[in-house]
């Protein structure tokens, strides 16, 4: 399914709603550029996010169709929600590993092109 047809399906499903309503907002530029990186603060933020991901996964377990349910791309797939939560958790643990190895130490420089 192309992006354009996916947007059309979403629009038809959400008649009268703004397409961006309820979607995760676009990230903002960091307010920390040029400041010293704080490992402890960043790791705490990651661990807090992981706890929230676990809470969301538990919320899904209380739904009628849980993560053990498959589905299709056109009808939705509860298992896909769980897979993406798991991927987000893994990405946070990978980021924590990079922090612990000193990859982000020093002054924060976003190095934008």
N, C-alpha and C positions, 0 to 999 in steps of 0.2 A: 504494500500500500504506500503510495507516495505521500509526502508531507502535505501536499495540497489537499489530497482526498481525505487524509486523516483530520486536517483542520475542518474540512466540510462536515465530516461525521460528528466531530465534537460540537461544531456550531449547531447542527441539527438537533443534537441531544440536549444542548443547553440553550434552546430558543429563548430569547429575551435576556440572557445573561451575558455579561462581558466575558470574552474568551479568556482573559487573564485572571478573572475572579477566582480566587481560591488556589491559584498556582503558587508554588514557591517563588518568592520575589527574586529578582536578579541581584546578584551580589553587589556590594558597594566597594568602592576603593578603600584600601586600608587607611586607618587614621594613625597607624604606627610607623609609616615610612620614615626613615631617618633616625628612628629610635633603636635602642639596644634591645635585642631579642631576649625575652624572659622565658627560659625553658620550663620552669616550674608552673608558671601561669598558663602556658600553652598546653602542657600535658594535662593540667587540671581541666581545662576547657574540653579537651578531647575525651577525657574520662567521663565528664558530665554528659557529653553528647552520646557516648556509648550507653550510659545508663538510660537515657531517654529513648534510644533505639530499642533497648530491651523492653522498656515500658510499652512502646508502640507494638512490638512483636507480641507481647502478652495481651494487648488490646485485640489484636487480630485473632488470637486464640479464643476469644470470647465471641467472635462473630459467628454467624450461622455457617458460612462457607469459610473454613479456615485455610491455612497455608497448605494443608495436605490436598486441597482441591486444585485440580488443573483447570484449564479453560483455553480459550483461543484468544488471539489478538483482537478479534472483532467483538467478543463478548466479555472481555476482561479475564484476568487470570489471578485469583487470590495467591497462588504460589509465587507468581512473579513479584508481588508486593514483598513477600518474605525474602525472596532472592535478592532484591534490591536493598532491603534493610541489612541483610548479611554482607552484601558488597560494601555498603557504607561503613559498617562496623570494621571490616577488613581494611578499608582504606584508612580509617582512623588509627588502627593498630600499626599499619605501615608508616603513617606519618609520625606516630609516637616513636617508632624505631629510628626514623631519620633524625628526630629531635635528639634522642638519647645518644646517637652516634655523632652529634655535633654538626650535622649538615646545615642547620639554620642559625648557628651561633654568629654573633656579631651584630652589626647595624643592619636593620631591615632595609633591603633595596629590592624593589619589585622588578627591576630590570625589564621595563616595558619596551617593546620594539616601536 
